[in-house]
Structures are given as C-alpha cells and as structure tokens.
C-alpha cells in the first residue's frame, strides 16, 4: 500500500514507520518541520506541509491507498493558557480539514483514513464505570477537542472511505511521552500516588499501539471508534506501586491534588482524572496484545 502519515515524526509515527516499511508498504510523511525528520527510517519520503492547507502536497493524495492522521500539538508540552488551548484544538482541526479537502479533490481516493483521537473523548471521570466505545463524549476541554478532532475528517465516510478512529490511552515508551516523567520522582525515591490515587490510568505499550494501528489499517472490517488501551487498566495508585516495584523504588510519597493543581492549573486534569477504558471492539476483531499486563510492559521498558 501507498501510505501517507501526518504527524509521522512524533513518537508514535517514528515507531509506526519501520513497522509499515517492514511489511512492504510505501510510506510518505507530511511534516511541518522536515528538519525534525532526522533519524527517520531509510525509505520514508518526507514532504513539507503547513498543517492547514493543501498547498504543495494535496496532489499526492491521488493514488494514495491509505492516510493515517496523527497530526496535533502535544497536550502536555506547556501550560494550558488560552493561547495554548487554542493551538491544541486548531492544530488538530485544521489538519483534519486540510486532509478532507485534499481527499475531496483527489481523482483516485484512498480506501482508508485512520483518524487519531484519545480517551480524553470520554471526559474526565472519577468513577469505576467501565468505558467501551459506545460511551458518550464528555464535556470538558479535552473531550470537546477530541470530538472536534474526530469530526474534522468525518465527511470522507460519505465517499465510501473506511475510517477507523484511534481513541488512544497513555502510550508507554522509553523514547518519550508520559513514562519518563512518571519515572522521575521514583528515581529520587519520591514516587507515589497522584491526588487520591483512585483515578484510572488507561495505558498501552508503544509496541501494541503501532501494532494496533497496522491491524486496523489492514483489516477491512475495522471502521469507527476503537479504544487503544490495554485490557487491564489500573488505578493511579496501583500503577505507581507496580512502577515502583519494577524500578525497585518505594511508592508511598503522595502528591496532593491541591499541589498538582497549583503547579499545573487546568492541565492537572491529565494526571488527577482518568477513565476506566477497555478495548472492546479491538479484541472483538481479534487483536492480541503483546503486553496486556502492566508489570510485563514496564519490565520491558524500564526493568
């Protein structure tokens, strides 16, 4: 397949590209900053785009078999000022609208468009309710941003294009993302639960994240939303205890909610709230996780 990826120079994209290449696919990555493409696997073609328009690259969509839209500014890269929240939202919506426009104009349209999203779609939760793909969207900032992110490419479904949606949890990787930040206090013997520790942590190993994306890409029955999270979520306290055990560090030093809110402001919802998300549809299609258990995932990454 000829595959185009937006946001392909990020953590997930950099792990996904070699997996696709090893299966014989041809990969083109659209990047706002081609200089950041250093270290990408040999064979990946890099094309510049502005994330907003189809200028300079829109013609490449014609003849492309599949598009994977991962584009969007990081939600935890800097404090949530009004300006930053606007960037988080608009970077996702504008990229999706640009793809939609390019597909509409293409003479030979792709057969599938994989649309990134996140478990934040379901909103911040403080209960034990199990959340499948049938759950309604939440009402907070992240939920609305995810909803609009998904909707930015929704019209292509009317063209007969299959559109799996990736509602991804916290991706665990030693290459970046949340895990190195979560490990830091444990390294200084100061690890422990955040807030009351009862919030659920929907996690997935990077290996399973990219395997699931490839699985949905190649499975003609895959359409609509899919929760990309391991089948065994844990509370924040349980997560910390397992991480501490794998790192051989204690996990008894709590970080009070008020301190997290004072330090992070509205962005503290990322660590103080959660969702008990399970991958119902993914498993129903027959996907098998390499790392269904958190202890094994963490041993692989940091043990």
Secondary structure, 3 states (H helix, E strand, C coil): CEEEEECCCCHHHHHHHHHHHHCCCEEEEEECCHHHHCCCCCCCEEEECCCCCCCCCHHHHCCCCEEEECCCCCCCCCCCCHHHHHHHHHHHHHHHHHHHHHHHHCCCCCCEEEEEEEHHHHCCECCCCEECCCCCCCCCHHHHHHHHHHHCCHHHHHHCCECEEEEECEEEECCEECHHHHHHHHHCCCCCCECCCCCEECEEEHHHHHHHHHHHHHCCCCCEEEEECCCCCEEHHHHHHHHHHHHCCCCCCCECHHHHHHHHHHHHHHHHCECEECCHHHHHCCCCCCCCCHHHHHHHHHC
